[in-house]
Amino acid sequence: MSIRNGLLAILSLGECHGYQLKHELTSRTGSVLDVNIGQIYSTLSRLERDGLVKQKTLTPSKDGQQLFVITEAGRTEANAWLFDPIADDRDVRNDLATKLALAVTLPGVDVAQILRKQRATDIQKLQALTLAKRRAQPESPAELAAVLMTDRAIFNLEAELRWLDHIEKILGETKARGLDTSLDLSTYEAKRGRPAKSNDKKIGETNV
């Protein structure tokens, strides 16, 4: 999952400083997204550059923390990410799992709607792939390889649809037990201010 989308979703709940965002992102995704604070602030800088967040004041608070708030453009992008089904085949299930884990903690988010949209998209893709497989009559090694890859995509989609049904069942049982999964912003306090900027890049580090 894109860290930027996760930060925007959390900021839609209210203003946060960098260390608070790191804490929220980690706790709301079962520690799947335990990113370093440098990534948090570099992502915030890009979000600010793109007009999706802004700093609340020009000067940090007494504890050295700068609060960030989401803009209307940022709120629109956060909502689009939450409710638009994922159609990208690259590591879709991990991204979807993380998005759902975060979504169930956000007050007012209709997770059932997210599941319905994702299921509809998966079914449409599955139908198209199944039709293509039926029409395929491989006459070369390359064409046979393409059929095998199509089979892989079909099995992945079928598994994802079963997983979505499973998630829906879990959420239904959770609701029946009266468990409220939504979380308000914590009052997490950092031990220090924003880290100093560094021009050194770690090996293998990529932009978020």
Number of C-alpha atoms within 10 A of each C-alpha: 17 13 16 18 20 23 24 25 25 24 23 19 16 13 19 26 26 24 23 21 25 22 20 26 23 16 15 22 20 12 12 15 19 14 14 10 17 17 18 20 19 15 19 24 16 15 20 18 11 12 14 22 24 19 18 15 11 8 11 15 12 8 12 14 20 20 19 20 21 27 18 13 12 24 18 15 15 22 15 12 17 22 19 13 18 19 11 9 10 9 9 15 18 12 15 19 17 18 23 18 16 23 24 20 19 21 13 9 15 13 19 14 13 19 20 16 16 21 19 13 15 21 15 11 16 20 12 12 18 15 11 13 17 9 9 13 11 13 8 9 9 10 13 14 12 15 19 13 12 17 15 12 17 20 13 17 21 15 13 18 19 13 14 17 15 12 16 16 12 12 17 13 12 13 12 9 9 9 10 11 13 15 14 12 16 11 10 14 13 15 9 10 16 17 10 6 9 7 5 6 8 7 6 5 8 8 7 12
